[in-house]
Amino acid sequence: MFDSEILDHSDYALEAINEIDTPLSKPRIPIRAGQRIEMRGWAVDKRAADQPPGAADIGGKIFPCEYGSWREDVAAYFKTPAFAGSGYTCEIPAATLSPGEYVLYLG
């Protein structure tokens, strides 16, 4: 299970964890033991008008996110063409985490 702790997500969105859309609207996301986890969404750095580097921290283990997926919708919303490559994915291999509950941090 994952708890999502979000203070302010006006600069990013976690749109899906595996097949679960809008995971931030759910208090807990069940993941089967040994299941690969894929997260996707978008993130921007409004101060730098660029895409931030990032990673997911789950239980103190760091997993890098891959940035650069085309997100014209995000660029249009913020009226900043540089945000067109703001999409990200982050994959956590199966069996990386032992069974239990974790808090997910994106940054």
CNS distance restraints for C-alpha pairs under 8 A (distance, minus, plus):
assign (resid   1 and name CA) (resid  28 and name CA) 6.06 0.50 0.50
assign (resid   1 and name CA) (resid  29 and name CA) 5.23 0.50 0.50
assign (resid   1 and name CA) (resid  30 and name CA) 4.42 0.50 0.50
assign (resid   1 and name CA) (resid  31 and name CA) 5.66 0.50 0.50
assign (resid   1 and name CA) (resid 100 and name CA) 6.55 0.50 0.50
assign (resid   1 and name CA) (resid 101 and name CA) 4.75 0.50 0.50
assign (resid   1 and name CA) (resid 102 and name CA) 6.28 0.50 0.50
assign (resid   2 and name CA) (resid  28 and name CA) 5.46 0.50 0.50
assign (resid   2 and name CA) (resid  29 and name CA) 5.13 0.50 0.50
assign (resid   2 and name CA) (resid  30 and name CA) 6.74 0.50 0.50
assign (resid   2 and name CA) (resid  31 and name CA) 7.78 0.50 0.50
assign (resid   2 and name CA) (resid 101 and name CA) 5.82 0.50 0.50
assign (resid   2 and name CA) (resid 102 and name CA) 4.89 0.50 0.50
assign (resid   2 and name CA) (resid 103 and name CA) 5.50 0.50 0.50
assign (resid   2 and name CA) (resid 104 and name CA) 6.39 0.50 0.50
assign (resid   3 and name CA) (resid  27 and name CA) 6.19 0.50 0.50
assign (resid   3 and name CA) (resid  28 and name CA) 5.06 0.50 0.50
assign (resid   3 and name CA) (resid  29 and name CA) 6.84 0.50 0.50
assign (resid   3 and name CA) (resid 101 and name CA) 7.51 0.50 0.50
assign (resid   3 and name CA) (resid 102 and name CA) 6.18 0.50 0.50
assign (resid   3 and name CA) (resid 103 and name CA) 4.72 0.50 0.50
assign (resid   3 and name CA) (resid 104 and name CA) 6.25 0.50 0.50
assign (resid   4 and name CA) (resid  23 and name CA) 7.96 0.50 0.50
assign (resid   4 and name CA) (resid  24 and name CA) 6.22 0.50 0.50
assign (resid   4 and name CA) (resid  27 and name CA) 7.09 0.50 0.50
assign (resid   4 and name CA) (resid  28 and name CA) 7.33 0.50 0.50
assign (resid   4 and name CA) (resid 103 and name CA) 5.92 0.50 0.50
assign (resid   4 and name CA) (resid 104 and name CA) 5.37 0.50 0.50
assign (resid   4 and name CA) (resid 105 and name CA) 7.21 0.50 0.50
assign (resid   5 and name CA) (resid 103 and name CA) 6.84 0.50 0.50
assign (resid   5 and name CA) (resid 104 and name CA) 6.73 0.50 0.50
assign (resid   5 and name CA) (resid 105 and name CA) 6.81 0.50 0.50
assign (resid   6 and name CA) (resid  24 and name CA) 7.94 0.50 0.50
assign (resid   6 and name CA) (resid 105 and name CA) 7.96 0.50 0.50
assign (resid   9 and name CA) (resid  13 and name CA) 6.28 0.50 0.50
assign (resid  11 and name CA) (resid  43 and name CA) 5.73 0.50 0.50
assign (resid  11 and name CA) (resid  44 and name CA) 5.42 0.50 0.50
assign (resid  11 and name CA) (resid  45 and name CA) 6.60 0.50 0.50
assign (resid  11 and name CA) (resid  46 and name CA) 7.16 0.50 0.50
assign (resid  12 and name CA) (resid  41 and name CA) 7.36 0.50 0.50
assign (resid  12 and name CA) (resid  42 and name CA) 5.39 0.50 0.50
assign (resid  12 and name CA) (resid  43 and name CA) 3.95 0.50 0.50
assign (resid  12 and name CA) (resid  44 and name CA) 6.21 0.50 0.50
assign (resid  13 and name CA) (resid  41 and name CA) 5.28 0.50 0.50
assign (resid  13 and name CA) (resid  42 and name CA) 5.39 0.50 0.50
assign (resid  13 and name CA) (resid  43 and name CA) 6.44 0.50 0.50
assign (resid  14 and name CA) (resid  22 and name CA) 7.08 0.50 0.50
assign (resid  14 and name CA) (resid  23 and name CA) 7.12 0.50 0.50
assign (resid  14 and name CA) (resid  24 and name CA) 7.04 0.50 0.50
assign (resid  14 and name CA) (resid  39 and name CA) 7.09 0.50 0.50
assign (resid  14 and name CA) (resid  40 and name CA) 6.01 0.50 0.50
assign (resid  14 and name CA) (resid  41 and name CA) 4.60 0.50 0.50
assign (resid  14 and name CA) (resid  42 and name CA) 6.90 0.50 0.50
assign (resid  15 and name CA) (resid  21 and name CA) 5.84 0.50 0.50
assign (resid  15 and name CA) (resid  22 and name CA) 5.08 0.50 0.50
assign (resid  15 and name CA) (resid  23 and name CA) 6.74 0.50 0.50
assign (resid  15 and name CA) (resid  24 and name CA) 7.98 0.50 0.50
assign (resid  15 and name CA) (resid  39 and name CA) 7.59 0.50 0.50
assign (resid  15 and name CA) (resid  40 and name CA) 5.79 0.50 0.50
assign (resid  15 and name CA) (resid  41 and name CA) 4.75 0.50 0.50
assign (resid  15 and name CA) (resid  42 and name CA) 7.89 0.50 0.50
assign (resid  16 and name CA) (resid  20 and name CA) 5.42 0.50 0.50
assign (resid  16 and name CA) (resid  21 and name CA) 4.41 0.50 0.50
assign (resid  16 and name CA) (resid  22 and name CA) 5.70 0.50 0.50
assign (resid  16 and name CA) (resid  23 and name CA) 5.95 0.50 0.50
assign (resid  16 and name CA) (resid  38 and name CA) 7.96 0.50 0.50
assign (resid  16 and name CA) (resid  39 and name CA) 5.60 0.50 0.50
assign (resid  16 and name CA) (resid  40 and name CA) 5.47 0.50 0.50
assign (resid  16 and name CA) (resid  41 and name CA) 6.84 0.50 0.50
assign (resid  17 and name CA) (resid  21 and name CA) 6.73 0.50 0.50
assign (resid  17 and name CA) (resid  23 and name CA) 6.51 0.50 0.50
assign (resid  17 and name CA) (resid  37 and name CA) 6.84 0.50 0.50
assign (resid  17 and name CA) (resid  38 and name CA) 5.67 0.50 0.50
assign (resid  17 and name CA) (resid  39 and name CA) 4.49 0.50 0.50
assign (resid  17 and name CA) (resid  40 and name CA) 6.79 0.50 0.50
assign (resid  18 and name CA) (resid  37 and name CA) 5.99 0.50 0.50
assign (resid  18 and name CA) (resid  38 and name CA) 5.15 0.50 0.50
assign (resid  18 and name CA) (resid  39 and name CA) 6.30 0.50 0.50
assign (resid  22 and name CA) (resid  26 and name CA) 7.60 0.50 0.50
assign (resid  23 and name CA) (resid  29 and name CA) 7.00 0.50 0.50
assign (resid  31 and name CA) (resid  35 and name CA) 6.66 0.50 0.50
assign (resid  31 and name CA) (resid  37 and name CA) 7.85 0.50 0.50
assign (resid  33 and name CA) (resid  95 and name CA) 6.93 0.50 0.50
assign (resid  33 and name CA) (resid  98 and name CA) 7.32 0.50 0.50
assign (resid  33 and name CA) (resid  99 and name CA) 5.86 0.50 0.50
assign (resid  34 and name CA) (resid  94 and name CA) 4.73 0.50 0.50
assign (resid  34 and name CA) (resid  95 and name CA) 4.22 0.50 0.50
assign (resid  34 and name CA) (resid  96 and name CA) 7.56 0.50 0.50
assign (resid  34 and name CA) (resid  97 and name CA) 7.80 0.50 0.50
assign (resid  35 and name CA) (resid  93 and name CA) 7.69 0.50 0.50
assign (resid  35 and name CA) (resid  94 and name CA) 4.78 0.50 0.50
assign (resid  35 and name CA) (resid  95 and name CA) 6.70 0.50 0.50
assign (resid  36 and name CA) (resid  91 and name CA) 7.37 0.50 0.50
assign (resid  36 and name CA) (resid  92 and name CA) 5.90 0.50 0.50
assign (resid  36 and name CA) (resid  93 and name CA) 4.91 0.50 0.50
assign (resid  36 and name CA) (resid  94 and name CA) 3.99 0.50 0.50
assign (resid  36 and name CA) (resid  95 and name CA) 7.40 0.50 0.50
assign (resid  37 and name CA) (resid  91 and name CA) 5.71 0.50 0.50
assign (resid  37 and name CA) (resid  92 and name CA) 5.00 0.50 0.50
assign (resid  37 and name CA) (resid  93 and name CA) 6.57 0.50 0.50
assign (resid  37 and name CA) (resid  94 and name CA) 7.03 0.50 0.50
assign (resid  38 and name CA) (resid  89 and name CA) 6.93 0.50 0.50
assign (resid  38 and name CA) (resid  90 and name CA) 5.72 0.50 0.50
assign (resid  38 and name CA) (resid  91 and name CA) 4.50 0.50 0.50
assign (resid  38 and name CA) (resid  92 and name CA) 6.36 0.50 0.50
assign (resid  39 and name CA) (resid  89 and name CA) 5.52 0.50 0.50
assign (resid  39 and name CA) (resid  90 and name CA) 5.14 0.50 0.50
assign (resid  39 and name CA) (resid  91 and name CA) 6.42 0.50 0.50
assign (resid  40 and name CA) (resid  87 and name CA) 7.48 0.50 0.50
assign (resid  40 and name CA) (resid  88 and name CA) 5.61 0.50 0.50
assign (resid  40 and name CA) (resid  89 and name CA) 4.38 0.50 0.50
assign (resid  40 and name CA) (resid  90 and name CA) 6.46 0.50 0.50
assign (resid  41 and name CA) (resid  87 and name CA) 5.74 0.50 0.50
assign (resid  41 and name CA) (resid  88 and name CA) 5.53 0.50 0.50
assign (resid  41 and name CA) (resid  89 and name CA) 6.70 0.50 0.50
assign (resid  42 and name CA) (resid  71 and name CA) 7.71 0.50 0.50
assign (resid  42 and name CA) (resid  74 and name CA) 7.81 0.50 0.50
assign (resid  42 and name CA) (resid  86 and name CA) 5.27 0.50 0.50
assign (resid  42 and name CA) (resid  87 and name CA) 4.17 0.50 0.50
assign (resid  42 and name CA) (resid  88 and name CA) 5.46 0.50 0.50
assign (resid  43 and name CA) (resid  51 and name CA) 6.46 0.50 0.50
assign (resid  43 and name CA) (resid  52 and name CA) 6.87 0.50 0.50
assign (resid  43 and name CA) (resid  86 and name CA) 5.57 0.50 0.50
assign (resid  43 and name CA) (resid  87 and name CA) 6.63 0.50 0.50
assign (resid  43 and name CA) (resid  88 and name CA) 7.30 0.50 0.50
assign (resid  44 and name CA) (resid  49 and name CA) 7.28 0.50 0.50
assign (resid  44 and name CA) (resid  50 and name CA) 6.11 0.50 0.50
assign (resid  44 and name CA) (resid  51 and name CA) 4.65 0.50 0.50
assign (resid  44 and name CA) (resid  52 and name CA) 5.88 0.50 0.50
assign (resid  44 and name CA) (resid  83 and name CA) 6.56 0.50 0.50
assign (resid  44 and name CA) (resid  86 and name CA) 6.12 0.50 0.50
assign (resid  45 and name CA) (resid  49 and name CA) 5.67 0.50 0.50
assign (resid  45 and name CA) (resid  50 and name CA) 5.47 0.50 0.50
assign (resid  45 and name CA) (resid  51 and name CA) 5.64 0.50 0.50
assign (resid  45 and name CA) (resid  52 and name CA) 5.61 0.50 0.50
assign (resid  46 and name CA) (resid  50 and name CA) 7.00 0.50 0.50
assign (resid  49 and name CA) (resid  80 and name CA) 7.26 0.50 0.50
assign (resid  49 and name CA) (resid  82 and name CA) 6.53 0.50 0.50
assign (resid  49 and name CA) (resid  83 and name CA) 7.18 0.50 0.50
assign (resid  50 and name CA) (resid  82 and name CA) 5.94 0.50 0.50
assign (resid  50 and name CA) (resid  83 and name CA) 6.18 0.50 0.50
assign (resid  51 and name CA) (resid  67 and name CA) 7.65 0.50 0.50
assign (resid  51 and name CA) (resid  82 and name CA) 7.90 0.50 0.50
assign (resid  51 and name CA) (resid  83 and name CA) 6.55 0.50 0.50
assign (resid  51 and name CA) (resid  85 and name CA) 7.33 0.50 0.50
assign (resid  51 and name CA) (resid  86 and name CA) 5.62 0.50 0.50
assign (resid  53 and name CA) (resid  65 and name CA) 7.79 0.50 0.50
assign (resid  53 and name CA) (resid  67 and name CA) 7.50 0.50 0.50
assign (resid  53 and name CA) (resid 107 and name CA) 7.92 0.50 0.50
assign (resid  54 and name CA) (resid  64 and name CA) 6.37 0.50 0.50
assign (resid  54 and name CA) (resid  65 and name CA) 5.71 0.50 0.50
assign (resid  54 and name CA) (resid 106 and name CA) 7.11 0.50 0.50
assign (resid  54 and name CA) (resid 107 and name CA) 5.13 0.50 0.50
assign (resid  55 and name CA) (resid  62 and name CA) 6.47 0.50 0.50
assign (resid  55 and name CA) (resid  63 and name CA) 5.47 0.50 0.50
assign (resid  55 and name CA) (resid  64 and name CA) 4.23 0.50 0.50
assign (resid  55 and name CA) (resid  65 and name CA) 4.94 0.50 0.50
assign (resid  55 and name CA) (resid  90 and name CA) 7.60 0.50 0.50
assign (resid  55 and name CA) (resid 106 and name CA) 5.97 0.50 0.50
assign (resid  55 and name CA) (resid 107 and name CA) 5.62 0.50 0.50
assign (resid  56 and name CA) (resid  62 and name CA) 5.73 0.50 0.50
assign (resid  56 and name CA) (resid  63 and name CA) 5.15 0.50 0.50
assign (resid  56 and name CA) (resid  64 and name CA) 6.33 0.50 0.50
assign (resid  56 and name CA) (resid  65 and name CA) 6.91 0.50 0.50
assign (resid  56 and name CA) (resid  90 and name CA) 7.29 0.50 0.50
assign (resid  56 and name CA) (resid 104 and name CA) 6.88 0.50 0.50
assign (resid  56 and name CA) (resid 105 and name CA) 5.74 0.50 0.50
assign (resid  56 and name CA) (resid 106 and name CA) 4.69 0.50 0.50
assign (resid  56 and name CA) (resid 107 and name CA) 6.56 0.50 0.50
assign (resid  57 and name CA) (resid  61 and name CA) 5.49 0.50 0.50
assign (resid  57 and name CA) (resid  62 and name CA) 4.63 0.50 0.50
assign (resid  57 and name CA) (resid  63 and name CA) 6.42 0.50 0.50
assign (resid  57 and name CA) (resid 104 and name CA) 5.94 0.50 0.50
assign (resid  57 and name CA) (resid 105 and name CA) 5.08 0.50 0.50
assign (resid  57 and name CA) (resid 106 and name CA) 6.38 0.50 0.50
assign (resid  58 and name CA) (resid  62 and name CA) 6.64 0.50 0.50
assign (resid  58 and name CA) (resid 102 and name CA) 6.26 0.50 0.50
assign (resid  58 and name CA) (resid 103 and name CA) 6.07 0.50 0.50
assign (resid  58 and name CA) (resid 104 and name CA) 5.01 0.50 0.50
assign (resid  58 and name CA) (resid 105 and name CA) 6.59 0.50 0.50
assign (resid  59 and name CA) (resid 102 and name CA) 5.74 0.50 0.50
assign (resid  59 and name CA) (resid 103 and name CA) 6.64 0.50 0.50
assign (resid  59 and name CA) (resid 104 and name CA) 7.57 0.50 0.50
assign (resid  63 and name CA) (resid  90 and name CA) 7.09 0.50 0.50
assign (resid  63 and name CA) (resid  91 and name CA) 7.38 0.50 0.50
assign (resid  63 and name CA) (resid  92 and name CA) 6.79 0.50 0.50
assign (resid  64 and name CA) (resid  90 and name CA) 6.54 0.50 0.50
assign (resid  65 and name CA) (resid  88 and name CA) 6.31 0.50 0.50
assign (resid  65 and name CA) (resid  89 and name CA) 5.64 0.50 0.50
assign (resid  65 and name CA) (resid  90 and name CA) 4.41 0.50 0.50
assign (resid  65 and name CA) (resid  91 and name CA) 7.42 0.50 0.50
assign (resid  66 and name CA) (resid  88 and name CA) 5.35 0.50 0.50
assign (resid  66 and name CA) (resid  89 and name CA) 5.40 0.50 0.50
assign (resid  66 and name CA) (resid  90 and name CA) 6.21 0.50 0.50
assign (resid  67 and name CA) (resid  85 and name CA) 7.24 0.50 0.50
assign (resid  67 and name CA) (resid  86 and name CA) 6.38 0.50 0.50
assign (resid  67 and name CA) (resid  87 and name CA) 5.78 0.50 0.50
assign (resid  67 and name CA) (resid  88 and name CA) 4.36 0.50 0.50
assign (resid  67 and name CA) (resid  89 and name CA) 6.81 0.50 0.50
assign (resid  68 and name CA) (resid  85 and name CA) 4.37 0.50 0.50
assign (resid  68 and name CA) (resid  86 and name CA) 5.56 0.50 0.50
assign (resid  68 and name CA) (resid  87 and name CA) 5.57 0.50 0.50
assign (resid  68 and name CA) (resid  88 and name CA) 6.37 0.50 0.50
assign (resid  69 and name CA) (resid  85 and name CA) 5.26 0.50 0.50
assign (resid  69 and name CA) (resid  86 and name CA) 6.22 0.50 0.50
assign (resid  69 and name CA) (resid  87 and name CA) 4.30 0.50 0.50
assign (resid  69 and name CA) (resid  88 and name CA) 5.97 0.50 0.50
assign (resid  70 and name CA) (resid  84 and name CA) 5.60 0.50 0.50
assign (resid  70 and name CA) (resid  85 and name CA) 4.63 0.50 0.50
assign (resid  70 and name CA) (resid  86 and name CA) 6.66 0.50 0.50
assign (resid  70 and name CA) (resid  87 and name CA) 5.98 0.50 0.50
assign (resid  71 and name CA) (resid  75 and name CA) 6.67 0.50 0.50
assign (resid  71 and name CA) (resid  83 and name CA) 7.35 0.50 0.50
assign (resid  71 and name CA) (resid  84 and name CA) 4.79 0.50 0.50
assign (resid  71 and name CA) (resid  85 and name CA) 5.70 0.50 0.50
assign (resid  71 and name CA) (resid  86 and name CA) 5.96 0.50 0.50
assign (resid  71 and name CA) (resid  87 and name CA) 5.72 0.50 0.50
assign (resid  72 and name CA) (resid  76 and name CA) 6.08 0.50 0.50
assign (resid  72 and name CA) (resid  83 and name CA) 7.61 0.50 0.50
assign (resid  72 and name CA) (resid  84 and name CA) 4.75 0.50 0.50
assign (resid  72 and name CA) (resid  85 and name CA) 7.63 0.50 0.50
assign (resid  73 and name CA) (resid  77 and name CA) 6.09 0.50 0.50
assign (resid  73 and name CA) (resid  84 and name CA) 7.53 0.50 0.50
assign (resid  74 and name CA) (resid  78 and name CA) 6.25 0.50 0.50
assign (resid  74 and name CA) (resid  83 and name CA) 6.39 0.50 0.50
assign (resid  74 and name CA) (resid  84 and name CA) 6.43 0.50 0.50
assign (resid  74 and name CA) (resid  86 and name CA) 7.35 0.50 0.50
assign (resid  75 and name CA) (resid  79 and name CA) 5.64 0.50 0.50
assign (resid  75 and name CA) (resid  80 and name CA) 5.05 0.50 0.50
assign (resid  75 and name CA) (resid  81 and name CA) 5.13 0.50 0.50
assign (resid  75 and name CA) (resid  82 and name CA) 6.81 0.50 0.50
assign (resid  75 and name CA) (resid  83 and name CA) 4.62 0.50 0.50
assign (resid  75 and name CA) (resid  84 and name CA) 4.80 0.50 0.50
assign (resid  76 and name CA) (resid  80 and name CA) 6.66 0.50 0.50
assign (resid  76 and name CA) (resid  81 and name CA) 7.20 0.50 0.50
assign (resid  78 and name CA) (resid  83 and name CA) 7.82 0.50 0.50
assign (resid  80 and name CA) (resid  84 and name CA) 7.83 0.50 0.50
assign (resid  92 and name CA) (resid  96 and name CA) 6.92 0.50 0.50
